[in-house]
Amino acid sequence: MLWYLNLRPMRYSELRRLLPNVSDKVLSERLRELECSGLVRRTTSKKEPPVTVYGLSERGESLQPMSNEVCRWGAEYAGISGVRCAQPQPGNERDLDNRNFVLCDGAHGVR
């Protein structure tokens, strides 16, 4: 969830589509937990119908360097093949459905 939200803020339905093996109950619970811990911010628009968007807070964004290190470690030491590490960038949504896409800082390029 945090990796996807690192790309851009998303609606619940977008996260649901990207995480098909996670039940609605668990997704809702985890989003609430992440919001309560200050890692995720939830914004609801005032327009009709209201639109709720989840995004990383400043505190959540501060996890990116650690996430990048974990990704690099996993790619190097766990022997994962076919994983492309790349720095998440706004507008990189075309990669969201590619299940071999892991958000890293690009230090290892294409594996």
PyMOL commands that set and color helices and strands:
alter all, ss='L'
color gray80, all
select helices_A, chain A and resi 2-7+12-18+24-36+58-61+64-77+93-95
alter helices_A, ss='H'
color red, helices_A
select strands_A, chain A and resi 10-11+40-44+52-56+84-86+101-103
alter strands_A, ss='S'
color yellow, strands_A
deselect
rebuild
show_as cartoon
